[in-house]
Amino acid sequence: MSVTPDLDAPRAAREAGFSDAVTIAFGDAAADVYGTVRLGLADGNSASGLVVLFRGGEIATVVAEGGIPVEDGSAWEHVQAAGIDTETIEPLRSWRLAFAGEDASLDLELEATGSACALEDRDPVARAGGMLGFEQPVRVRGAAHIGGERIEIDAVGQRGRSWGSPDWSKIGRTRTVSAWFGDEALSVAAIGAAGGEEHGREAISATIFESGGEGCVRVADPRLSTTFDGEGRQRRAAMELWITDDGPPRRATGDVVCGTTLDLGRLRLDTAFLSWRMDDRTGVGRYDILRLNDA
């Protein structure tokens, strides 16, 4: 799938249960502010929003809202939920993001720093999850207001688009992992089937966003290992990305700096941000685990 500007806009609903979303995640280690903003569109006419914001390792705000009627789902500017407003300045290049909540607010500008890398329909993760889309590294600048304080934001991050009809009767869990190193980024996605042993039986794919925005490198053999706590939440992680069979691989290790677990009704989300190390470089990134809520 070639990523063209028209894919930046919401996709037309193709069938019952079709969903579409734009997700923005960012981390500013200097300001110690990390956040995820997701705006979704179900069946082309119902909006949902999720905002998770951390400051100083603690939750600054969590806002979730769904089932908001949408009259015109042709552009993300018309889709609003959970206090989220987005604006596309130039498709695949620049955007604005605003959020207004009771405990915090955001006023941010996003600029693409690399190519948009697509999840192809033949990819094992796309087949297992029933979703297509693309990811793109971004620079995030602007301001956050938390607890009455204005905080200047100069962050690295990622903007993603995803659409499709996931069948949760067949999915055990999904994992989305990103590491951002300023001019280079890594992204891993994994989906485990329902009813089986999750470890070692996941569909997994990975992409390296090359420095200088030069393009996307598909990883032939991606490996992701995670240390979990007693509640199944991620604490540490390591990526080993074999671009070719004869190596050498790219290796990165990360430790969680902040995170939380959210009850989203049918689903449980364990979301966290990590401090990453690769060679002699440090970066930040996000690690999300989404699964059916046993409760």
VOGU-3710 file (C-alpha; in Angstrom, 3 decimals, decimal comma):
1> msvtpdldap> 0,000/0,000/0,000  1,361/3,346/-1,036  0,688/6,076/1,543  -0,956/8,959/-0,298  -2,344/12,217/1,146  -5,952/11,030/0,864  -5,221/8,316/3,470  -4,691/11,045/6,066  -8,475/11,622/6,085  -10,999/9,194/7,644
11> raareagfsd> -11,850/6,141/5,564  -15,430/5,447/4,506  -17,087/2,753/6,620  -17,052/-0,471/4,610  -19,058/-2,756/6,882  -20,659/-3,006/10,301  -18,011/-2,814/13,000  -15,631/-0,797/10,830  -13,496/1,601/12,852  -10,975/4,285/12,011
21> avtiafgdaa> -8,598/6,208/14,242  -5,755/8,667/14,416  -3,361/8,228/17,343  -0,685/10,676/18,457  1,866/9,787/21,128  4,750/11,947/22,314  7,388/12,197/25,002  9,442/15,124/26,270  12,049/13,735/28,656  13,347/17,190/29,626
31> advygtvrlg> 9,885/18,421/30,642  8,967/14,940/31,950  5,665/15,078/30,050  4,312/12,129/28,067  0,968/11,731/26,354  -1,263/9,728/24,056  -4,250/11,182/22,212  -6,556/8,943/20,186  -9,527/10,102/18,133  -11,721/7,351/16,714
41> ladgnsasgl> -14,617/7,025/14,302  -16,901/3,968/14,332  -19,184/3,065/11,429  -18,497/6,513/9,980  -20,872/8,269/12,366  -19,839/7,768/16,004  -16,792/9,426/17,573  -14,656/8,379/20,523  -11,698/9,996/22,193  -9,009/9,017/24,672
51> vvlfrggeia> -6,391/11,251/26,281  -3,746/9,981/28,718  -1,242/12,539/29,985  1,632/12,006/32,445  3,775/14,540/34,294  6,633/13,678/36,644  5,873/9,962/36,408  2,294/10,442/37,606  -1,033/10,662/35,797  -1,895/14,284/34,992
61> tvvaeggipv> -5,223/13,443/33,362  -7,185/10,611/31,784  -10,258/11,389/29,682  -12,291/8,862/27,693  -15,525/9,480/25,822  -17,444/7,516/23,228  -20,672/7,321/21,262  -20,596/10,971/20,143  -22,739/11,466/16,997  -20,874/12,728/13,932
71> edgsawehvq> -22,788/14,291/11,054  -19,838/14,623/8,676  -17,060/12,068/9,006  -15,158/13,121/5,898  -12,407/14,985/7,791  -10,853/14,710/11,240  -11,665/18,382/11,815  -15,342/17,353/12,008  -14,722/14,555/14,525  -14,643/15,669/18,162
81> aagidtetie> -14,710/13,744/21,424  -13,065/13,912/24,872  -12,130/17,569/24,310  -9,893/16,737/21,324  -9,635/18,985/18,256  -7,353/18,243/15,322  -6,496/20,137/12,160  -4,578/18,954/9,113  -2,354/21,740/7,814  -0,767/19,649/5,069
91> plrswrlafa> -1,563/15,929/4,748  1,326/13,687/5,809  3,402/16,741/6,777  1,907/18,969/9,460  -1,029/19,066/11,876  -2,382/20,874/14,908  -3,670/19,172/18,039  -5,626/20,760/20,872  -7,129/19,228/23,973  -9,175/20,959/26,652
101> gedasldlel> -9,901/19,092/29,873  -10,671/19,927/33,477  -7,210/18,986/34,780  -5,018/19,698/31,764  -4,930/21,057/28,230  -2,693/20,819/25,167  -1,936/23,177/22,299  0,511/21,434/19,983  1,902/21,537/16,460  3,117/18,354/14,783
111> eatgsacale> 5,656/18,146/11,999  6,575/14,942/10,192  10,248/14,022/10,544  10,159/10,860/8,459  8,313/8,876/5,866  4,883/7,373/6,455  5,347/3,604/6,620  2,316/1,471/5,758  1,093/-1,805/7,201  0,470/-3,862/4,078
121> drdpvaragg> -2,538/-6,174/3,806  -0,193/-9,143/3,358  1,605/-8,374/6,613  0,991/-11,048/9,297  -0,122/-8,379/11,790  -2,657/-6,982/9,314  -4,040/-10,461/8,636  -4,247/-11,338/12,333  -5,733/-8,023/13,455  -7,975/-7,099/10,535
131> mlgfeqpvrv> -6,493/-3,592/10,414  -4,504/-1,532/7,927  -2,809/1,819/8,410  0,485/3,630/8,646  2,813/5,244/11,173  4,957/8,350/10,901  7,550/9,893/13,272  6,831/13,498/14,251  8,248/16,430/16,189  5,755/17,840/18,675
141> rgaahigger> 6,053/21,449/19,870  3,760/23,732/21,808  2,473/23,926/25,351  0,744/21,860/28,003  -1,176/23,344/30,924  -1,117/21,031/33,935  -2,197/22,016/37,423  -2,262/25,675/36,505  1,305/25,577/35,148  2,238/26,234/31,524
151> ieidavgqrg> 4,883/23,786/30,296  6,714/24,270/27,016  6,760/21,061/24,983  9,501/20,059/22,551  8,967/16,348/22,101  9,553/13,433/19,788  6,684/11,148/18,937  4,620/9,291/16,402  1,366/9,804/14,536  -0,509/6,730/13,381
161> rswgspdwsk> -3,554/5,949/11,282  -5,447/2,650/11,515  -8,687/1,346/10,040  -10,499/-1,957/9,672  -12,749/-4,436/11,455  -10,869/-6,260/14,215  -12,432/-9,524/15,413  -11,800/-9,765/19,150  -13,160/-13,302/19,266  -9,894/-14,280/17,538
171> igrtrtvsaw> -7,475/-11,850/19,205  -5,843/-12,518/22,575  -3,931/-9,257/22,824  -2,253/-6,593/20,736  1,071/-4,932/21,530  2,279/-1,659/20,041  5,818/-0,534/20,825  7,689/2,551/19,614  11,111/4,033/20,352  12,029/7,538/19,187
181> fgdealsvaa> 15,619/8,733/18,950  15,139/12,155/17,380  16,221/11,457/13,797  15,448/7,735/13,856  12,563/5,647/15,181  11,637/2,001/15,705  8,148/0,528/15,690  6,974/-2,994/16,554  3,432/-4,396/16,395  2,425/-7,851/17,628
191> igaaggeehg> -0,894/-9,685/17,825  -1,486/-12,884/19,760  -4,342/-15,229/18,912  -7,098/-15,870/21,440  -7,088/-19,140/23,342  -3,419/-19,950/22,896  -0,087/-19,336/24,549  0,718/-15,719/23,779  4,509/-15,809/24,015  6,163/-17,086/20,848
201> reaisatife> 2,887/-17,431/18,920  2,311/-13,840/17,962  2,128/-12,337/14,529  4,817/-9,649/14,653  6,183/-6,985/12,341  8,615/-4,111/12,757  9,768/-1,027/10,905  12,800/1,206/11,213  12,204/4,837/10,235  15,589/5,834/8,845
211> sggegcvrva> 17,438/8,935/10,013  16,925/12,046/7,917  13,501/10,861/6,792  15,084/8,725/4,085  12,512/5,955/4,148  11,251/2,799/5,849  13,168/-0,399/6,482  11,156/-3,565/7,020  12,620/-5,922/9,577  12,935/-9,523/8,444
221> dprlsttfdg> 13,034/-11,047/11,934  11,786/-8,796/14,761  11,959/-10,014/18,349  10,378/-8,359/21,371  10,891/-9,472/24,956  9,130/-7,970/27,972  9,374/-8,214/31,740  5,934/-8,026/33,369  4,860/-7,428/36,956  2,399/-9,598/38,868
231> egrqrraame> -0,582/-7,813/37,334  0,619/-8,396/33,758  1,816/-4,837/33,238  4,972/-4,139/31,264  8,036/-3,014/33,295  11,009/-3,470/30,947  11,395/-4,338/27,278  14,011/-5,217/24,703  13,901/-5,188/20,902  16,163/-7,247/18,674
241> lwitddgppr> 15,552/-6,335/15,035  17,250/-8,518/12,443  16,980/-6,563/9,193  18,560/-9,442/7,270  19,298/-13,025/8,218  23,047/-12,441/8,434  22,715/-9,424/10,783  23,892/-7,636/12,729  20,609/-6,781/14,475  19,549/-3,441/15,906
251> ratgdvvcgt> 19,116/-3,768/19,660  17,312/-1,447/22,075  16,382/-1,813/25,744  13,839/0,234/27,685  12,552/0,810/31,209  9,094/2,124/32,070  9,090/5,708/33,396  5,303/6,064/33,719  2,190/4,058/32,978  -1,296/3,058/33,983
261> tldlgrlrld> -4,052/0,520/33,347  -7,388/1,649/31,906  -10,694/-0,196/31,977  -12,267/0,525/28,589  -15,337/-1,621/29,108  -14,833/-4,638/26,929  -11,085/-4,031/26,702  -8,209/-3,402/29,112  -5,380/-1,085/28,099  -1,972/-1,170/29,786
271> taflswrmdd> -0,246/1,956/28,486  3,271/3,024/29,384  6,135/5,240/28,272  9,722/4,035/28,381  13,216/5,429/28,407  15,076/3,629/25,605  18,766/2,974/24,962  20,235/1,938/21,606  24,005/1,802/21,139  25,184/5,042/22,775
281> rtgvgrydil> 21,891/6,870/22,206  18,921/7,483/24,480  15,326/8,043/23,487  11,755/7,666/24,654  8,777/5,725/23,392  5,426/4,116/24,068  4,380/0,537/24,857  0,664/-0,328/24,784  -0,981/-3,684/25,470  -4,662/-4,059/24,602
291> rlnda> -6,620/-7,178/25,549  -10,081/-8,357/26,474  -11,057/-7,275/29,962  -11,410/-10,414/32,101  -13,352/-8,420/34,691
//
